[in-house]
Amino acid sequence: MVLVLVLVLFWNRALVRTTTTKEEGPRAPTQLPTPYNKTHCFKYSGEKPSSKEAEEERVLLDSIAWPGPPAQLTATPPEQTSDPSRSTFTVLPAGGDGERHVGDQLEAVIHMHDFKGRHRPHGGDFLVARLHSPKLLAGVVGQVLDHGNGSYSAVFPLLWEGSAQPLCNYTDVLTGEPWFCYKPKVLGCHSRINHIRGPVSLKDLITKEEEKLFRNRDLELGPPKVMPSGYYFQGEWRTLGGVTVRPFKDSSSITQCLQGKVVHMYGDSTVRQWYWFLRDAAGIKEFDLHSPSKTGPLLAVDTANNIMLNYRFHGHPAIISEVASVRDLRYISNELDLLTGGSNTVVIIGVWAHFAVTPLEIYIRRLRQIRRALVLLLDRAPETVVVVRTGNLKRLDLRFSLLSSDWYSLQMTRLLRAMFKGMDVLLVDAWDMVLASHLPHDLHPPPPIIKNMADHVLSYICPAKTKT
């Protein structure tokens, strides 16, 4: 089993930029805008939220509050920021007999250092982690815990049997010095008694007072039992609760599931990607509405099987590179209010990518409007199937890092999960599905991930019949 810690550093500390010319000499540092406070984009104005909405907004924003640098720290030079190449991690020893079993947890401690190799004195870095087995095409997301002192814990659930050579971990509990041996085939790790050079006690190398320092570092962190939304095994997504995902391997199985249904898809290009996949995988013919290919509306119809797929963009904000009619930029809540709903109706929603340039308050307001419309829809037609897609990690170049960082997308994903929690909707956790995969991150995930997302949605629309 291979432990992969995907490290992304993008947090709300201030950077400084200095330029030099021969005539002027060094210029004063220039404060760069931080991605967290996006009110520099535009000032929000609109209907004042009610006291209940304002309280919900406060609770939501508090729930995603990100730790920042010490109050006395005004600006951090680039060389004092976190350097992933100089940072390290250590896998903590397993308890008991030194072996790990399916259902156990694996914990790694991460120590962040700056570009000069010095330990970072405080937290606030943005780290994501996954545990990955290339041979088994298996992967799962780890939960990252910030201890506020430059150290972090990444905790993973062990959900599949590994094929790696078993090791005995004899890492010293006081010093953390690693020492591993291949496990004997017929003996347990606890059977180790002697060494060819004789036993060596590290306690003889430190005083009683120094021993207390090591004990202080050996903290019992008590990590929570982590439970991601699912994991990959042999390239297929397996959920850890809710819908049991089954593969839809051919067009006939997809057609059979969608027969007699109208599927309304609202959102950004990551939802349009699902529209294209279902259209092509089921062989549904596109009906040309002579509309823009990116914002739509788009329509595909299978008259023989009475299937209709339609896609529509979510309205403003719209960061698009083609001209779109303002009449076609409709808000999702208004579209939902026009639906009758019912057992033959599927609603799929994905709203996140274009909101990366807006304050979080704008995003909360939009989700609240969509949630209100969904509550009304499910009240008048409880059989309606509703699917909501989260955001996901992207391939980050400089432009994306500054305008649409993964750190900000994570905050929006956490808000979306909270806003729709407890509702009768399927939440497709695209964040975990992209992070847990061995494939490169992309705003538009590669086909194998989209196939697993589609299987998840189709399994919700057409659950497997239980055997009696």
Solvent accessible surface area in square Angstrom, and as a share of the most:
residue,aa,sasa,rsa
1,M,75,0.33
2,V,74,0.42
3,L,34,0.17
4,V,43,0.25
5,L,36,0.18
6,V,34,0.19
7,L,51,0.25
8,V,29,0.17
9,L,40,0.20
10,F,39,0.16
11,W,12,0.04
12,N,36,0.18
13,R,19,0.07
14,A,17,0.13
15,L,69,0.34
16,V,26,0.15
17,R,133,0.49
18,T,78,0.45
19,T,64,0.37
20,T,94,0.55
21,T,48,0.28
22,K,201,0.85
23,E,156,0.70
24,E,109,0.49
25,G,19,0.18
26,P,110,0.69
27,R,124,0.45
28,A,80,0.62
29,P,89,0.56
30,T,67,0.39
31,Q,107,0.48
32,L,47,0.23
33,P,95,0.60
34,T,35,0.21
35,P,18,0.12
36,Y,75,0.29
37,N,88,0.45
38,K,12,0.05
39,T,80,0.46
40,H,112,0.50
41,C,55,0.33
42,F,93,0.39
43,K,180,0.76
44,Y,82,0.31
45,S,99,0.64
46,G,56,0.54
47,E,127,0.57
48,K,177,0.75
49,P,47,0.30
50,S,59,0.38
51,S,100,0.65
52,K,168,0.71
53,E,57,0.25
54,A,45,0.35
55,E,84,0.37
56,E,46,0.21
57,E,35,0.16
58,R,127,0.46
59,V,76,0.44
60,L,14,0.07
61,L,37,0.18
62,D,81,0.42
63,S,64,0.41
64,I,2,0.01
65,A,66,0.51
66,W,48,0.17
67,P,61,0.38
68,G,35,0.33
69,P,39,0.25
70,P,47,0.30
71,A,107,0.83
72,Q,149,0.66
73,L,63,0.32
74,T,118,0.69
75,A,34,0.26
76,T,4,0.03
77,P,40,0.25
78,P,68,0.43
79,E,71,0.32
80,Q,67,0.30
81,T,11,0.06
82,S,4,0.03
83,D,10,0.05
84,P,64,0.40
85,S,99,0.64
86,R,123,0.45
87,S,20,0.13
88,T,73,0.43
89,F,88,0.37
90,T,60,0.35
91,V,45,0.26
92,L,60,0.30
93,P,55,0.35
94,A,22,0.17
95,G,61,0.59
96,G,89,0.86
97,D,64,0.33
98,G,17,0.16
99,E,56,0.25
100,R,80,0.29
101,H,104,0.47
102,V,82,0.47
103,G,42,0.40
104,D,54,0.28
105,Q,50,0.22
106,L,18,0.09
107,E,25,0.11
108,A,0,0.00
109,V,22,0.13
110,I,8,0.04
111,H,54,0.24
112,M,0,0.00
113,H,34,0.15
114,D,8,0.04
115,F,97,0.41
116,K,123,0.52
117,G,34,0.32
118,R,115,0.42
119,H,84,0.38
120,R,9,0.03
121,P,97,0.61
122,H,16,0.07
123,G,4,0.04
124,G,0,0.00
125,D,6,0.03
126,F,1,0.00
127,L,13,0.07
128,V,9,0.05
129,A,1,0.01
130,R,26,0.09
131,L,3,0.01
132,H,13,0.06
133,S,8,0.05
134,P,75,0.47
135,K,163,0.69
136,L,36,0.18
137,L,77,0.38
138,A,1,0.01
139,G,0,0.00
140,V,0,0.00
141,V,16,0.09
142,G,7,0.07
143,Q,71,0.32
144,V,42,0.24
145,L,39,0.19
146,D,55,0.28
147,H,65,0.29
148,G,43,0.41
149,N,77,0.39
150,G,0,0.00
151,S,14,0.09
152,Y,1,0.00
153,S,0,0.00
154,A,0,0.00
155,V,0,0.00
156,F,0,0.00
157,P,5,0.03
158,L,10,0.05
159,L,34,0.17
160,W,13,0.04
161,E,137,0.61
162,G,45,0.43
163,S,76,0.49
164,A,60,0.47
165,Q,99,0.44
166,P,73,0.46
167,L,85,0.42
168,C,0,0.00
169,N,29,0.15
170,Y,52,0.20
171,T,17,0.10
172,D,37,0.19
173,V,105,0.60
174,L,28,0.14
175,T,49,0.29
176,G,38,0.37
177,E,108,0.49
178,P,70,0.44
179,W,142,0.50
180,F,98,0.41
181,C,49,0.30
182,Y,157,0.60
183,K,40,0.17
184,P,58,0.37
185,K,204,0.86
186,V,136,0.78
187,L,95,0.47
188,G,21,0.20
189,C,9,0.05
190,H,148,0.66
191,S,39,0.25
192,R,116,0.42
193,I,146,0.74
194,N,120,0.62
195,H,83,0.37
196,I,165,0.84
197,R,213,0.78
198,G,24,0.23
199,P,118,0.74
200,V,120,0.69
201,S,54,0.35
202,L,56,0.28
203,K,121,0.51
204,D,119,0.62
205,L,132,0.66
206,I,35,0.18
207,T,81,0.47
208,K,158,0.67
209,E,115,0.52
210,E,71,0.32
211,E,12,0.05
212,K,105,0.44
213,L,114,0.57
214,F,47,0.20
215,R,141,0.51
216,N,98,0.50
217,R,177,0.65
218,D,81,0.42
219,L,117,0.58
220,E,167,0.75
221,L,65,0.32
222,G,62,0.60
223,P,38,0.24
224,P,68,0.43
225,K,128,0.54
226,V,5,0.03
227,M,115,0.51
228,P,19,0.12
229,S,45,0.29
230,G,0,0.00
231,Y,22,0.08
232,Y,11,0.04
233,F,36,0.15
234,Q,116,0.52
235,G,29,0.28
236,E,79,0.35
237,W,6,0.02
238,R,108,0.39
239,T,28,0.16
240,L,57,0.28
241,G,57,0.55
242,G,80,0.77
243,V,28,0.16
244,T,109,0.64
245,V,27,0.16
246,R,83,0.30
247,P,55,0.34
248,F,6,0.02
249,K,162,0.69
250,D,78,0.40
251,S,55,0.36
252,S,74,0.48
253,S,33,0.21
254,I,5,0.03
255,T,22,0.13
256,Q,142,0.63
257,C,8,0.05
258,L,0,0.00
259,Q,97,0.43
260,G,25,0.24
261,K,35,0.15
262,V,38,0.22
263,V,1,0.00
264,H,26,0.12
265,M,0,0.00
266,Y,8,0.03
267,G,0,0.00
268,D,0,0.00
269,S,15,0.10
270,T,0,0.00
271,V,0,0.00
272,R,23,0.08
273,Q,33,0.15
274,W,6,0.02
275,Y,0,0.00
276,W,94,0.33
277,F,44,0.18
278,L,6,0.03
279,R,50,0.18
280,D,94,0.49
281,A,29,0.23
282,A,9,0.07
283,G,62,0.59
284,I,8,0.04
285,K,158,0.67
286,E,63,0.28
287,F,119,0.50
288,D,93,0.48
289,L,74,0.37
290,H,164,0.73
291,S,31,0.20
292,P,34,0.22
293,S,67,0.43
294,K,78,0.33
295,T,1,0.00
296,G,0,0.00
297,P,25,0.15
298,L,18,0.09
299,L,32,0.16
300,A,0,0.00
301,V,43,0.25
302,D,24,0.13
303,T,120,0.70
304,A,95,0.74
305,N,39,0.20
306,N,108,0.55
307,I,1,0.01
308,M,63,0.28
309,L,0,0.00
310,N,26,0.14
311,Y,0,0.00
312,R,31,0.11
313,F,4,0.02
314,H,1,0.00
315,G,0,0.00
316,H,92,0.41
317,P,27,0.17
318,A,29,0.22
319,I,92,0.47
320,I,55,0.28
321,S,96,0.62
322,E,51,0.23
323,V,142,0.81
324,A,18,0.14
325,S,55,0.35
326,V,116,0.66
327,R,197,0.72
328,D,31,0.16
329,L,21,0.10
330,R,99,0.36
331,Y,82,0.31
332,I,2,0.01
333,S,10,0.07
334,N,83,0.43
335,E,22,0.10
336,L,0,0.00
337,D,59,0.31
338,L,141,0.70
339,L,26,0.13
340,T,115,0.67
341,G,15,0.15
342,G,13,0.12
343,S,79,0.51
344,N,75,0.38
345,T,11,0.06
346,V,0,0.00
347,V,0,0.00
348,I,1,0.00
349,I,3,0.02
350,G,0,0.00
351,V,2,0.01
352,W,2,0.01
353,A,17,0.13
354,H,20,0.09
355,F,0,0.00
356,A,1,0.01
357,V,38,0.22
358,T,2,0.01
359,P,6,0.04
360,L,9,0.04
361,E,60,0.27
362,I,21,0.11
363,Y,1,0.01
364,I,0,0.00
365,R,75,0.27
366,R,34,0.12
367,L,3,0.01
368,R,23,0.08
369,Q,62,0.27
370,I,0,0.00
371,R,54,0.20
372,R,99,0.36
373,A,0,0.00
374,L,0,0.00
375,V,66,0.38
376,L,81,0.40
377,L,0,0.00
378,L,24,0.12
379,D,103,0.53
380,R,108,0.39
381,A,7,0.05
382,P,84,0.53
383,E,104,0.47
384,T,7,0.04
385,V,26,0.15
386,V,0,0.00
387,V,0,0.00
388,V,1,0.01
389,R,0,0.00
390,T,0,0.00
391,G,1,0.01
392,N,0,0.00
393,L,0,0.00
394,K,5,0.02
395,R,159,0.58
396,L,53,0.27
397,D,83,0.43
398,L,135,0.67
399,R,150,0.55
400,F,55,0.23
401,S,22,0.14
402,L,107,0.53
403,L,89,0.45
404,S,12,0.08
405,S,3,0.02
406,D,2,0.01
407,W,0,0.00
408,Y,1,0.00
409,S,0,0.00
410,L,26,0.13
411,Q,0,0.00
412,M,1,0.01
413,T,2,0.01
414,R,77,0.28
415,L,0,0.00
416,L,2,0.01
417,R,72,0.26
418,A,47,0.36
419,M,4,0.02
420,F,8,0.03
421,K,172,0.73
422,G,84,0.81
423,M,41,0.18
424,D,97,0.50
425,V,23,0.13
426,L,14,0.07
427,L,57,0.28
428,V,0,0.00
429,D,13,0.07
430,A,0,0.00
431,W,9,0.03
432,D,12,0.06
433,M,0,0.00
434,V,1,0.00
435,L,3,0.02
436,A,0,0.00
437,S,6,0.04
438,H,84,0.37
439,L,39,0.19
440,P,101,0.64
441,H,28,0.13
442,D,37,0.19
443,L,32,0.16
444,H,69,0.31
445,P,1,0.01
446,P,34,0.21
447,P,101,0.64
448,P,73,0.46
449,I,2,0.01
450,I,4,0.02
451,K,61,0.26
452,N,14,0.07
453,M,0,0.00
454,A,6,0.04
455,D,8,0.04
456,H,11,0.05
457,V,3,0.02
458,L,1,0.01
459,S,0,0.00
460,Y,55,0.21
461,I,18,0.09
462,C,27,0.16
463,P,93,0.58
464,A,57,0.44
465,K,197,0.83
466,T,121,0.71
467,K,200,0.85
468,T,179,1.04
